[in-house]
Amino acid sequence: MRSLRLLRNLIIVVILLAFSLIFAAVEYKDGKVVFTFKAQAQVVYLAGTFNNWSPTAWPMKLVGDIWVYEAELQPGTYQYKFVIDGKVWKEDPEAPAYTDDGFGGKNGLFTLTPDGKILGATGTATAGKDTGKKYILNEKRQNTIFVDVDGYVVIRYYNKDAKQPFIAGTFNNWKADDTALYFIEDGWWEAVLELQPGIYEYKFVVDGNWIVDPNAFAFVDDGFGGQNGVFEVVREGGKLVVREPAGAVSAEKAEKPEAKVTETSTTKTEGLKPGLSIVDGKVMFVAKKDNAQEAYLAGTFNGWNPRGQKMQLIDGYWVMTLVLQPGVHKYKFVFVIGGNDVWEEDPYAPAYEPDGYGGKNGVFNLVQEDGILKIEGTESQSSGLPVKGKYEFSYLFQTNATNYLVFAGATSKLTLTFSPNPDLSVSVVYGGATLSTAKVLLKNNNMLVGFHYGQPWTFPASGKTTGKTTGVVLSYEFMKDTNLVFGLGYTSNKLPFIAGIEFGGIKLYGAKDYYVNNYYSVLGEFSLEVPMNISVAGLYNLNDTYYLVFSLGTEQFSISADFDGSKIGVESKVLFGENGIDISGSYNMVTNKTIVNVTYLSGIYKIGAGYESPTKSYLVFGLLDEEKGLSLRIENPNINNLAVNNITLSGSVSF
C-alpha cells in the first residue's frame, strides 16, 4: 500500500509538472526561448521587440491546444504580445513581468540572462520599456555612474547649492520626492538604486526644478521638448554592469491595420519623381535618400511594421507600389542608414498630421470616382494640427578660483498654443516636466470666457501688483467697441473679484481682494493710437499702494516709464532700419539700488551690457531670428573678484 501511495503521488507530481510546463508562458530550453499561449484561434503570431513588432513575421505552431514558438535570442530585455487571427493584440497572462505598451494596455516583459535564465522585472514596471525613441550618446560625460561591490547602481550628481536633491525616473514611476540623494562631500550627492536588468530614464529634481544629468550615458526625448538621461543595466559574467543602451530602439507602432495590402508587382517606372501617384490602379510611393542602404514603407495599411514592405532602388529612387482600399491612409518611410532605422516623413505628402512623437506622418485620401482612383489631401489635416509652440532652455555654469567651469543647473520651458478656429484658443506652459501655466479662451458671438491658471489676466497696470493667477474672466460686448468685464479669482477662503467697463481707448475697473487681500482696488487705462501710440495706466489699492505706467512711441522710437512709490523704471528703444539700441534702467529710492542695461541690435545679432549697484555687472551676446535664438550671458556678481562668474547659455526654438 505504501509503495502504491508513493507511486500515485509521483504520478500526480509528474502530471502537475507537465501541466505547469504546458502553461509556462516563457521558458529557456535547449538554447531557445520557448513561448506558449493558449487561445481559441485560427492562427496566432508572436510580435515583440525581437522582430520589430511585426504582426505576421513569426507564426506560432499549434501543439495540442497550445500555441508554441521557439526563438533563438541574444541575452537582453524583451517585450512581446500575441496577435490573434491577425487582428487582436493580446498580452500574455502568464508573462514574467509587464510594462506599459503606450496604448492603454501592457506588454509582456522578460530578461534573458547569459546563463539561460528568464527573469522578470519585479518592482520596475517601466524598466526596459521600448519607447521607440532614439538614444543619443553623451560623448562628453564624466564617469559618475557605476555598480558598486554590492550590486547597487550608484549615480552621482554635483551641485554645491542644492538643499536636498531627488532622482525620479522609470524605476520609481517618476515620483519627484520618492528617492532622495545622499550628500557625500564638496557638493557631491549620490543616488543608490537597486535595479534589475533593463533600460531606465531619469532626471534629478533639485529644489523643484527638473534637471538633466550632464553625465548621463545617453539622452532621450522626454516628450516635453527636453531630454531625459538614460542608461541600461545588464548582467555580464554573472555581475551587473551599467552602460549606454545597446543599439537603436524600434518604434512601437502596434496599431490595427486599416486596409489590406496586396503584394507588390512590377509597374511602370518611367519619369520617376518623389511623392505619390496612381500607376496601373496602384499607389506608387517614391522617395529620394542617397545615403540609405535600404528603405521600407510603414503605415496604417501594414500595422506600422517597419519591415513590412521593402522598397526597390530604381534609377536612384526608392520605389514601392501597393494595392490599397479607398480611404484615409497614413505613412512614413523607414531608411536604414549605418545600420540604424531612421523614420522620416514624406516631404511631398498631400497632407500631414502629428505622429505623437514630435514629428508628423504623411496622410492621403484614396478616392475612387467612376472606377478611377485619385489621391487627395485630407482637408482637416492638410496643414497639420493648428498648434504653435516655443521651447526655451537655460544652462547655468559657474567659475571660481579653484574650478574653471562647473555646471550649476538647467531649466526648460515649453509653450504650446492650440487654435483650431478663431473662437477657441488653448495655451499651456510646461516648466520642465510639470504644467506651470495655462490659458483657455472661448468665444461665442459677443461673449468671451477665459480661464487662466498660474498666470494673471492681462488687466491694465498690473505689472507691479499682479492680480490672482488662477480664475475665470467673462467679457460681453453689448454694443460696438464696448464691453462689460467680470472676473473671479481663486482663493481658499475668499471670493476675489474684479468688474469694469471697456469702451474705445478707456478701461475702468474696480476690484475686491483681487490685488491685495482685504482691500479694494481701482485701475484704469487710457490709450490713443494716433498720431502716435500713447498709453497711461494706473492701479491704486486702498492700503495706499499704487502703480503708474506711461508709454509713447512710433515704429522707430518708443519710451516707457513706471513708478510704484519707491521704484522708478525707464525703458527706451530707438531703431535705425534693422539696427537698434535698447536702454533700460531702474532706481529704488529705498535701497538706493540702481540697474542699467544697454543692448545693441543688428539684424539677428545683439550685444549688451549691464550694471547693478553696488558691484554686479554682466555682458550678453545673442543670435536671434523669428524661429530660434541663442544667448550667452556672462555675469560677474562682484567686480572686485573677476574669477567668480555666472555663465548662462540660453535659447529658444519656435515651431
C-alpha positions as CSV (number, residue, x, y, z in Angstrom):
1,M,0.0,0.0,0.0
2,R,2.8,2.4,0.9
3,S,4.5,1.8,-2.4
4,L,1.2,2.3,-4.3
5,R,0.7,5.6,-2.4
6,L,4.2,6.7,-3.3
7,L,3.6,5.8,-7.0
8,R,0.3,7.7,-7.0
9,N,1.9,10.8,-5.5
10,L,4.7,10.5,-8.0
11,I,2.2,10.4,-10.9
12,I,0.4,13.4,-9.5
13,V,3.7,15.4,-9.3
14,V,4.6,14.4,-12.9
15,I,1.1,15.4,-14.1
16,L,1.3,18.8,-12.3
17,L,4.8,19.4,-13.6
18,A,3.7,18.6,-17.1
19,F,0.7,20.9,-16.7
20,S,2.9,23.7,-15.4
21,L,5.2,23.3,-18.4
22,I,2.4,23.5,-20.8
23,F,1.1,26.8,-19.4
24,A,4.5,28.4,-18.7
25,A,4.4,31.5,-20.9
26,V,8.2,31.9,-21.4
27,E,11.0,29.4,-20.7
28,Y,14.5,28.7,-21.9
29,K,15.1,25.2,-23.3
30,D,17.9,23.8,-25.5
31,G,19.3,27.2,-26.4
32,K,16.0,28.7,-27.3
33,V,13.3,30.8,-25.7
34,V,10.0,29.0,-25.8
35,F,6.8,31.0,-25.9
36,T,3.5,29.2,-25.1
37,F,0.0,30.6,-25.3
38,K,-3.5,29.0,-25.0
39,A,-6.3,30.6,-27.1
40,Q,-9.1,29.6,-29.5
41,A,-7.8,31.0,-32.8
42,Q,-7.2,30.1,-36.4
43,V,-3.7,31.5,-36.3
44,V,-1.6,33.2,-33.6
45,Y,1.6,35.3,-34.3
46,L,4.3,36.3,-31.8
47,A,5.3,40.0,-32.1
48,G,7.8,41.9,-30.0
49,T,11.0,44.0,-29.9
50,F,12.9,41.0,-31.2
51,N,11.1,41.2,-34.6
52,N,10.3,44.9,-34.8
53,W,6.8,44.2,-33.7
54,S,5.8,42.5,-36.9
55,P,2.3,41.2,-36.7
56,T,2.8,38.4,-39.2
57,A,6.6,37.5,-39.2
58,W,6.5,34.8,-36.5
59,P,3.5,32.4,-36.8
60,M,3.2,30.1,-33.8
61,K,2.6,26.3,-34.1
62,L,-0.5,24.6,-32.6
63,V,0.7,21.7,-30.4
64,G,-2.4,20.1,-29.0
65,D,-4.4,23.1,-27.8
66,I,-1.3,25.2,-27.0
67,W,0.3,27.7,-29.4
68,V,4.1,27.4,-29.3
69,Y,7.0,29.4,-30.8
70,E,10.8,28.8,-30.3
71,A,13.2,31.7,-30.9
72,E,16.9,32.0,-30.7
73,L,17.5,35.3,-28.8
74,Q,20.6,37.0,-27.5
75,P,20.8,37.9,-23.8
76,G,18.8,41.1,-23.1
77,T,15.5,42.6,-22.2
78,Y,12.5,42.0,-24.5
79,Q,8.8,42.9,-24.8
80,Y,6.2,40.9,-26.6
81,K,2.5,40.3,-27.4
82,F,0.4,37.7,-29.2
83,V,-1.6,38.6,-32.3
84,I,-4.7,36.5,-32.6
85,D,-6.0,35.9,-36.1
86,G,-4.0,38.9,-37.3
87,K,-6.4,41.3,-35.6
88,V,-6.4,41.2,-31.8
89,W,-3.3,42.1,-29.9
90,K,-3.2,40.2,-26.5
91,E,-0.8,40.4,-23.7
92,D,0.5,37.2,-22.1
93,P,-1.5,36.5,-18.9
94,E,1.5,34.5,-17.6
95,A,4.3,36.9,-18.6
96,P,7.2,37.2,-16.2
97,A,6.6,40.9,-15.9
98,Y,4.7,43.7,-17.7
99,T,5.3,47.3,-19.0
100,D,3.0,49.9,-20.4
101,D,2.5,49.5,-24.2
102,G,1.8,53.2,-24.8
103,F,-1.7,52.5,-25.9
104,G,-3.5,51.9,-22.6
105,G,-2.6,48.3,-22.3
106,K,0.6,46.3,-21.4
107,N,3.3,44.3,-23.0
108,G,4.9,41.1,-21.6
109,L,8.4,41.8,-20.4
110,F,11.3,39.5,-19.5
111,T,15.1,39.5,-19.4
112,L,17.2,36.6,-20.8
113,T,20.5,36.3,-18.9
114,P,23.7,34.9,-20.5
115,D,23.4,31.8,-18.4
116,G,19.9,31.0,-19.8
117,K,17.6,32.3,-17.1
118,I,14.3,34.1,-17.7
119,L,13.9,37.0,-15.3
120,G,11.0,39.3,-14.7
121,A,11.4,42.9,-13.6
122,T,9.6,42.9,-10.2
123,G,9.1,46.4,-8.9
124,T,10.3,48.0,-12.2
125,A,7.2,48.1,-14.3
126,T,8.7,50.6,-16.7
127,A,12.2,49.1,-16.8
128,G,13.4,48.3,-20.3
129,K,10.4,50.0,-21.9
130,D,10.7,50.1,-25.7
131,T,9.7,53.6,-26.3
132,G,10.7,53.8,-30.0
133,K,12.8,56.9,-29.2
134,K,16.4,57.4,-30.4
135,Y,19.1,57.3,-27.8
136,I,21.9,59.8,-28.3
137,L,25.3,59.1,-26.8
138,N,26.8,61.6,-24.4
139,E,30.4,61.8,-25.6
140,K,31.5,64.4,-23.1
141,R,30.3,62.6,-19.9
142,Q,32.4,62.1,-16.8
143,N,32.3,58.6,-15.2
144,T,29.7,59.2,-12.4
145,I,27.5,56.2,-12.8
146,F,28.7,52.7,-11.8
147,V,27.7,49.5,-10.0
148,D,29.2,49.1,-6.5
149,V,30.5,45.9,-5.0
150,D,27.1,45.0,-3.5
151,G,25.3,45.2,-6.9
152,Y,23.7,48.6,-6.4
153,V,23.6,51.2,-9.2
154,V,25.2,54.4,-8.0
155,I,24.5,57.8,-9.8
156,R,26.5,60.8,-8.6
157,Y,25.5,64.4,-9.1
158,Y,27.3,67.7,-8.4
159,N,25.5,70.8,-7.1
160,K,27.0,72.7,-4.2
161,D,23.9,74.9,-3.8
162,A,21.3,72.1,-3.7
163,K,19.5,71.6,-0.4
164,Q,18.0,68.2,-0.9
165,P,18.0,66.8,-4.5
166,F,16.0,63.8,-5.6
167,I,16.1,61.4,-8.5
168,A,13.0,60.5,-10.5
169,G,12.7,58.1,-13.3
170,T,11.1,55.0,-14.8
171,F,12.4,53.0,-11.8
172,N,10.1,54.9,-9.3
173,N,7.2,55.9,-11.6
174,W,8.7,59.5,-11.9
175,K,7.9,60.3,-8.3
176,A,9.6,63.7,-7.7
177,D,10.1,63.2,-3.9
178,D,10.4,59.5,-3.5
179,T,14.1,58.8,-3.9
180,A,16.5,61.2,-2.2
181,L,20.2,61.6,-3.0
182,Y,22.7,61.3,-0.2
183,F,25.3,64.0,0.4
184,I,28.9,62.9,0.1
185,E,31.3,65.9,0.3
186,D,32.3,69.1,-1.6
187,G,28.9,69.5,-3.3
188,W,28.7,65.9,-4.5
189,W,25.5,63.8,-4.0
190,E,24.7,60.2,-4.9
191,A,21.7,58.0,-5.5
192,V,21.9,54.3,-4.6
193,L,19.4,52.2,-6.6
194,E,18.6,48.5,-6.6
195,L,17.7,47.7,-10.2
196,Q,17.1,44.6,-12.4
197,P,18.5,44.5,-15.9
198,G,16.6,46.9,-18.2
199,I,16.7,50.4,-19.7
200,Y,15.9,53.3,-17.4
201,E,15.2,57.0,-18.0
202,Y,15.7,59.6,-15.2
203,K,16.1,63.2,-14.2
204,F,17.3,65.0,-11.0
205,V,14.8,67.1,-9.1
206,V,16.6,69.9,-7.4
207,D,14.6,72.4,-5.3
208,G,11.6,71.8,-7.5
209,N,13.5,72.0,-10.8
210,W,13.8,69.0,-13.1
211,I,17.4,68.8,-14.3
212,V,19.1,66.5,-16.8
213,D,22.2,64.7,-15.7
214,P,25.1,66.2,-17.6
215,N,27.0,62.9,-17.1
216,A,24.3,60.5,-18.3
217,F,25.4,57.7,-20.6
218,A,22.9,58.9,-23.2
219,F,19.9,61.2,-23.7
220,V,16.4,60.6,-25.0
221,D,13.5,62.9,-25.8
222,D,11.3,63.4,-22.7
223,G,8.2,64.2,-24.6
224,F,8.1,67.8,-23.4
225,G,10.7,69.4,-25.6
226,G,13.5,68.4,-23.3
227,Q,15.6,65.3,-22.6
228,N,16.0,62.6,-20.0
229,G,19.1,60.8,-19.0
230,V,19.1,57.1,-19.9
231,F,21.2,54.0,-19.1
232,E,20.9,50.3,-19.4
233,V,21.6,47.7,-16.6
234,V,22.8,44.4,-18.0
235,R,24.3,41.2,-16.5
236,E,27.7,40.2,-17.7
237,G,29.6,37.2,-16.3
238,G,27.1,36.9,-13.5
239,K,27.6,40.5,-12.4
240,L,25.5,43.6,-13.1
241,V,27.1,46.4,-15.1
242,V,25.7,49.8,-16.2
243,R,26.2,51.3,-19.7
244,E,24.6,53.2,-22.5
245,P,21.6,51.5,-24.1
246,A,22.7,48.9,-26.7
247,G,21.5,49.6,-30.2
248,A,18.6,51.5,-31.6
249,V,15.2,51.0,-30.0
250,S,12.5,50.0,-32.5
251,A,9.3,52.2,-32.7
252,E,6.2,50.7,-31.1
253,K,3.7,51.1,-33.9
254,A,1.3,48.3,-32.7
255,E,-1.8,49.6,-34.4
256,K,-4.5,47.6,-36.2
257,P,-4.2,47.6,-40.0
258,E,-6.7,49.9,-41.6
259,A,-6.5,48.4,-45.1
260,K,-5.5,45.1,-46.7
261,V,-2.3,45.2,-48.7
262,T,-1.9,43.3,-51.9
263,E,1.6,42.1,-52.8
264,T,3.7,44.5,-54.9
265,S,4.0,43.8,-58.6
266,T,6.3,45.3,-61.2
267,T,4.8,48.5,-62.7
268,K,5.9,51.3,-65.0
269,T,8.7,53.5,-63.5
270,E,9.4,55.9,-66.3
271,G,9.9,59.5,-65.3
272,L,10.1,58.8,-61.5
273,K,9.7,61.7,-59.2
274,P,9.3,61.9,-55.4
275,G,5.8,61.7,-54.0
276,L,2.6,59.7,-54.6
277,S,0.9,58.8,-57.8
278,I,-1.5,56.2,-59.2
279,V,0.1,53.7,-61.7
280,D,-1.9,50.8,-63.1
281,G,-4.6,51.1,-60.4
282,K,-2.0,51.0,-57.6
283,V,-0.5,53.6,-55.3
284,M,3.2,54.3,-56.1
285,F,5.4,55.7,-53.3
286,V,8.7,57.3,-54.4
287,A,11.4,58.6,-52.1
288,K,14.8,60.1,-52.6
289,K,17.5,59.2,-50.0
290,D,21.0,58.8,-51.4
291,N,22.7,57.7,-48.1
292,A,20.3,54.9,-47.3
293,Q,21.4,51.3,-47.6
294,E,17.8,50.0,-47.6
295,A,14.3,51.6,-47.4
296,Y,10.9,50.4,-46.2
297,L,7.4,51.7,-46.2
298,A,5.4,51.7,-43.0
299,G,1.8,52.9,-42.3
300,T,-1.7,52.2,-41.2
301,F,-2.0,49.7,-44.1
302,N,0.5,47.3,-42.6
303,G,0.2,47.9,-38.9
304,W,3.2,50.3,-38.9
305,N,5.5,47.4,-39.5
306,P,9.0,48.9,-40.2
307,R,9.9,45.8,-42.2
308,G,6.5,45.2,-43.8
309,Q,7.2,46.5,-47.4
310,K,10.7,46.8,-48.7
311,M,11.2,49.4,-51.3
312,Q,13.2,48.9,-54.5
313,L,16.1,51.2,-55.6
314,I,15.3,52.2,-59.2
315,D,17.3,54.9,-61.0
316,G,18.4,56.5,-57.7
317,Y,14.8,56.5,-56.2
318,W,13.3,54.2,-53.6
319,V,10.0,52.8,-55.1
320,M,7.1,50.8,-53.7
321,T,3.6,50.1,-55.2
322,L,0.6,48.9,-53.3
323,V,-3.0,48.0,-53.9
324,L,-5.0,49.8,-51.3
325,Q,-8.6,50.1,-50.4
326,P,-10.2,53.6,-50.8
327,G,-10.0,55.7,-47.6
328,V,-7.6,57.7,-45.5
329,H,-4.1,56.2,-45.1
330,K,-1.1,57.4,-43.1
331,Y,2.5,56.5,-43.7
332,K,6.3,57.1,-43.2
333,F,9.5,56.0,-44.8
334,V,12.0,53.9,-42.8
335,F,15.5,54.3,-44.1
336,V,18.3,52.1,-43.0
337,I,21.4,54.3,-42.6
338,G,24.6,53.0,-41.0
339,G,22.6,50.0,-39.5
340,N,20.0,52.2,-37.8
341,D,16.3,52.7,-38.7
342,V,15.6,56.3,-39.5
343,W,11.9,57.2,-39.7
344,E,11.2,60.2,-41.9
345,E,8.0,61.8,-43.2
346,D,7.5,62.2,-46.9
347,P,8.2,65.9,-47.8
348,Y,5.9,65.5,-50.8
349,A,2.9,64.1,-48.9
350,P,-0.5,65.5,-49.8
351,A,-1.1,66.3,-46.1
352,Y,0.3,65.7,-42.7
353,E,-0.7,65.0,-39.1
354,P,1.4,64.8,-35.9
355,D,2.7,61.3,-35.2
356,G,2.7,61.6,-31.4
357,Y,6.5,61.6,-31.2
358,G,7.3,65.2,-32.1
359,G,7.2,64.6,-35.9
360,K,4.5,64.0,-38.5
361,N,3.0,61.3,-40.7
362,G,2.1,61.7,-44.3
363,V,-1.7,61.5,-44.9
364,F,-3.7,61.0,-48.1
365,N,-7.2,60.1,-49.0
366,L,-7.6,57.5,-51.7
367,V,-10.8,58.2,-53.6
368,Q,-12.5,56.1,-56.3
369,E,-14.7,58.0,-58.8
370,D,-16.2,56.2,-61.9
371,G,-13.7,53.4,-61.3
372,I,-10.7,55.7,-61.3
373,L,-8.5,56.1,-58.3
374,K,-7.3,59.5,-57.2
375,I,-5.1,60.8,-54.4
376,E,-6.3,63.7,-52.4
377,G,-5.2,65.6,-49.3
378,T,-7.4,65.5,-46.2
379,E,-8.9,68.9,-45.7
380,S,-8.9,68.8,-41.9
381,Q,-5.3,67.7,-41.8
382,S,-3.8,69.4,-44.8
383,S,-1.7,71.7,-42.7
384,G,-1.4,69.6,-39.6
385,L,-2.9,70.4,-36.3
386,P,-3.2,74.2,-35.6
387,V,-0.5,74.1,-32.9
388,K,2.3,76.6,-32.4
389,G,5.0,76.1,-29.8
390,K,8.1,77.6,-28.3
391,Y,10.8,75.7,-26.4
392,E,13.1,77.7,-24.1
393,F,16.1,76.3,-22.3
394,S,18.8,77.7,-20.0
395,Y,22.1,76.2,-18.7
396,L,24.0,77.8,-15.8
397,F,27.7,77.4,-15.3
398,Q,29.9,78.9,-12.6
399,T,33.6,79.8,-12.4
400,N,35.7,80.4,-9.4
401,A,39.3,80.4,-8.3
402,T,39.5,76.6,-8.0
403,N,37.1,75.4,-10.7
404,Y,37.4,76.9,-14.2
405,L,33.8,75.9,-15.2
406,V,31.2,74.0,-13.2
407,F,27.7,73.0,-14.3
408,A,25.3,74.5,-11.8
409,G,21.8,73.7,-13.2
410,A,19.4,73.8,-16.1
411,T,15.8,74.9,-16.7
412,S,13.5,74.5,-19.6
413,K,10.1,75.7,-20.6
414,L,7.7,74.6,-23.4
415,T,4.9,76.8,-24.6
416,L,2.1,75.3,-26.7
417,T,-0.8,77.2,-28.3
418,F,-3.7,75.3,-29.9
419,S,-6.1,77.5,-32.0
420,P,-8.3,75.3,-34.3
421,N,-10.6,78.2,-35.0
422,P,-11.0,81.9,-34.1
423,D,-13.4,81.0,-31.3
424,L,-11.1,78.7,-29.4
425,S,-7.6,79.1,-28.1
426,V,-5.6,76.9,-25.6
427,S,-2.2,77.9,-24.3
428,V,-0.1,75.8,-21.9
429,V,3.4,76.3,-20.5
430,Y,5.4,73.4,-19.1
431,G,8.3,74.2,-16.8
432,G,10.5,71.1,-17.1
433,A,8.0,68.2,-16.9
434,T,5.3,70.0,-15.0
435,L,2.4,72.2,-16.1
436,S,3.2,75.8,-14.8
437,T,0.6,78.0,-16.6
438,A,-2.4,77.6,-18.8
439,K,-5.0,79.8,-20.5
440,V,-8.2,78.9,-22.4
441,L,-10.2,81.3,-24.4
442,L,-13.8,80.5,-25.7
443,K,-15.8,82.9,-27.8
444,N,-19.4,82.7,-28.8
445,N,-20.9,85.7,-30.6
446,N,-20.4,88.7,-28.3
447,M,-19.3,86.6,-25.2
448,L,-15.7,85.8,-24.3
449,V,-14.9,83.4,-21.5
450,G,-11.3,83.0,-20.3
451,F,-9.8,80.5,-17.9
452,H,-6.3,81.1,-16.6
453,Y,-4.0,79.1,-14.3
454,G,-0.6,80.1,-13.0
455,Q,-0.6,83.5,-14.6
456,P,-2.6,86.7,-14.1
457,W,-5.1,88.1,-16.5
458,T,-3.8,91.0,-18.6
459,F,-5.6,93.8,-16.9
460,P,-4.1,97.3,-17.1
461,A,-1.2,98.4,-14.9
462,S,-0.8,95.0,-13.3
463,G,3.0,94.8,-13.8
464,K,3.8,95.6,-10.2
465,T,1.0,94.1,-8.1
466,T,-0.4,91.3,-10.3
467,G,-3.9,90.0,-9.8
468,K,-5.0,86.5,-9.0
469,T,-3.0,83.9,-11.0
470,T,-5.9,81.5,-11.3
471,G,-9.5,82.2,-12.1
472,V,-12.1,83.0,-14.8
473,V,-12.9,86.2,-16.7
474,L,-16.0,87.0,-18.7
475,S,-16.3,89.8,-21.3
476,Y,-19.6,90.7,-23.0
477,E,-19.8,93.2,-25.9
478,F,-23.2,94.8,-25.5
479,M,-22.5,97.4,-28.2
480,K,-19.8,98.2,-30.7
481,D,-16.3,98.5,-29.0
482,T,-18.0,98.5,-25.5
483,N,-17.5,95.5,-23.2
484,L,-18.6,94.6,-19.7
485,V,-16.0,92.6,-17.9
486,F,-16.2,90.5,-14.8
487,G,-13.6,88.2,-13.2
488,L,-13.3,85.9,-10.3
489,G,-10.0,84.8,-8.7
490,Y,-9.3,81.6,-6.9
491,T,-8.5,81.5,-3.1
492,S,-9.4,79.1,-0.4
493,N,-11.4,81.4,1.9
494,K,-12.4,84.5,-0.1
495,L,-14.2,85.4,-3.3
496,P,-11.9,87.9,-5.0
497,F,-13.5,89.7,-8.0
498,I,-12.9,92.4,-10.5
499,A,-15.5,94.2,-12.6
500,G,-15.4,97.0,-15.1
501,I,-16.2,98.5,-18.5
502,E,-14.1,99.0,-21.6
503,F,-15.1,101.5,-24.3
504,G,-12.9,102.8,-27.1
505,G,-9.5,103.5,-25.6
506,I,-10.7,103.7,-22.0
507,K,-10.8,100.9,-19.4
508,L,-12.1,101.3,-15.9
509,Y,-12.3,98.6,-13.2
510,G,-13.0,98.1,-9.5
511,A,-11.8,95.1,-7.5
512,K,-12.0,93.5,-4.1
513,D,-9.3,91.1,-2.8
514,Y,-8.1,90.7,-6.3
515,Y,-4.8,92.5,-5.9
516,V,-4.5,92.9,-2.2
517,N,-6.3,90.8,0.4
518,N,-8.9,92.7,2.4
519,Y,-8.7,95.8,0.3
520,Y,-10.5,97.4,-2.6
521,S,-8.6,98.5,-5.7
522,V,-9.3,100.7,-8.7
523,L,-7.5,100.6,-12.0
524,G,-7.8,102.2,-15.4
525,E,-6.1,102.9,-18.7
526,F,-6.3,105.4,-21.4
527,S,-4.7,104.7,-24.8
528,L,-4.5,106.6,-28.1
529,E,-3.1,105.2,-31.3
530,V,-2.8,108.4,-33.5
531,P,-0.8,110.3,-34.2
532,M,1.4,108.1,-32.1
533,N,0.8,105.3,-29.6
534,I,0.2,106.8,-26.2
535,S,-0.9,104.9,-23.1
536,V,-1.4,105.9,-19.5
537,A,-2.4,103.3,-16.9
538,G,-2.7,103.2,-13.1
539,L,-3.6,100.9,-10.2
540,Y,-4.4,102.1,-6.7
541,N,-5.1,99.9,-3.7
542,L,-6.9,101.4,-0.7
543,N,-4.0,100.4,1.5
544,D,-2.1,103.4,-0.1
545,T,-0.1,101.3,-2.6
546,Y,-0.2,102.2,-6.2
547,Y,1.5,101.7,-9.6
548,L,1.6,104.0,-12.6
549,V,2.9,103.4,-16.1
550,F,3.3,105.7,-19.1
551,S,4.4,104.9,-22.6
552,L,4.5,106.5,-26.1
553,G,6.2,105.5,-29.3
554,T,6.3,105.2,-33.0
555,E,7.7,102.5,-35.3
556,Q,11.2,103.9,-34.9
557,F,11.1,105.2,-31.3
558,S,9.5,104.3,-28.0
559,I,9.8,105.2,-24.4
560,S,8.0,104.0,-21.2
561,A,8.3,104.7,-17.5
562,D,6.7,103.2,-14.4
563,F,6.6,104.2,-10.7
564,D,5.3,102.3,-7.7
565,G,6.1,104.9,-4.9
566,S,9.6,103.6,-4.3
567,K,11.0,102.3,-7.6
568,I,11.3,104.1,-10.9
569,G,11.8,102.2,-14.1
570,V,12.5,103.6,-17.6
571,E,13.0,101.9,-21.0
572,S,13.7,103.4,-24.3
573,K,14.2,101.9,-27.8
574,V,15.5,103.5,-31.0
575,L,15.6,101.7,-34.4
576,F,17.7,102.6,-37.4
577,G,16.4,100.3,-40.1
578,E,17.5,96.8,-38.9
579,N,19.7,98.2,-36.2
580,G,18.6,99.5,-32.9
581,I,19.5,100.4,-29.3
582,D,17.6,99.4,-26.2
583,I,18.3,101.2,-23.0
584,S,16.6,100.4,-19.7
585,G,17.1,101.0,-16.0
586,S,15.6,101.4,-12.6
587,Y,16.3,103.2,-9.3
588,N,15.0,102.1,-5.9
589,M,14.7,105.1,-3.6
590,V,14.5,102.9,-0.5
591,T,17.6,100.7,-1.1
592,N,19.5,103.1,-3.4
593,K,19.8,100.2,-5.8
594,T,20.5,101.2,-9.5
595,I,20.2,98.9,-12.6
596,V,21.3,100.0,-16.1
597,N,21.1,97.9,-19.2
598,V,22.2,98.7,-22.8
599,T,21.7,96.4,-25.7
600,Y,22.6,96.9,-29.4
601,L,20.7,95.0,-32.0
602,S,21.9,94.5,-35.6
603,G,19.7,92.3,-37.7
604,I,19.8,88.9,-35.9
605,Y,22.7,89.8,-33.7
606,K,22.7,91.5,-30.3
607,I,25.3,92.6,-27.8
608,G,24.5,94.1,-24.4
609,A,26.0,95.1,-21.1
610,G,24.5,95.9,-17.7
611,Y,25.4,97.1,-14.3
612,E,23.6,96.7,-10.9
613,S,24.9,98.6,-7.9
614,P,26.9,98.3,-6.0
615,T,29.2,95.7,-7.8
616,K,27.3,93.5,-10.2
617,S,27.8,93.6,-14.0
618,Y,27.2,91.4,-17.0
619,L,27.7,91.0,-20.8
620,V,25.2,89.5,-23.2
621,F,25.8,88.1,-26.7
622,G,22.9,86.8,-28.8
623,L,22.0,85.3,-32.2
624,L,18.3,85.6,-32.9
625,D,15.7,85.2,-35.7
626,E,12.0,84.7,-35.9
627,E,12.1,81.0,-35.1
628,K,15.1,80.4,-32.9
629,G,17.6,82.2,-30.8
630,L,20.7,81.6,-28.7
631,S,22.1,83.9,-26.0
632,L,25.2,83.9,-23.8
633,R,25.2,85.9,-20.6
634,I,28.4,86.4,-18.5
635,E,27.6,87.8,-15.1
636,N,30.1,88.9,-12.5
637,P,28.4,89.2,-9.1
638,N,31.4,91.0,-7.6
639,I,33.6,93.2,-9.8
640,N,36.3,93.0,-7.1
641,N,36.7,89.3,-7.8
642,L,37.0,88.7,-11.6
643,A,37.5,84.9,-11.1
644,V,33.9,84.4,-10.0
645,N,31.3,84.5,-12.8
646,N,27.9,83.0,-13.6
647,I,27.7,81.9,-17.3
648,T,24.2,81.3,-18.7
649,L,23.6,79.7,-22.1
650,S,20.0,80.1,-23.1
651,G,18.0,79.7,-26.2
652,S,14.6,79.2,-27.8
653,V,13.0,77.4,-30.8
654,S,9.6,78.3,-32.2
655,F,7.6,75.8,-34.3
